């Protein structure tokens, strides 16, 4: 049942997105037509001649921007989840850092202290040479 509702919602969203894209295209076309009429009625305004061409050239960019804006909530949600997951990992990172610090300090202590087997060998050498 949930998947049927999900599919219905997805279809509605897709239809709505298509309708919005069509409305944007129609708005651009209408604006372009209006600018052309303005140009024809006021030929002395040379800067109007460039506007319809520029506007129509940007139609694809406007559509792409719409698609990016549609995807933006999903991107933000994914980044939010990633950050939340990272924040939950901080205690684990502190534990690992502490373990590494402890390992390092124990290695430093053991390297600065003579090895017990070396001490017994030195004692045996000292005894055979007559040293106390």
Buried (B, 14 or more C-beta within 10 A) or exposed (E): EEEEEEEEEEEEEEEEEEEEBEEBEEEBBEBBEEBBEEBEEEEEEEEBEEBBEEBBEEBEEBBEEBEEEEEEEEEEEEEEEEEEEEEEEEEEEEEEEEEEEEEEEEEEEEEEEEEEEEEEEEEEEEEEEEEE
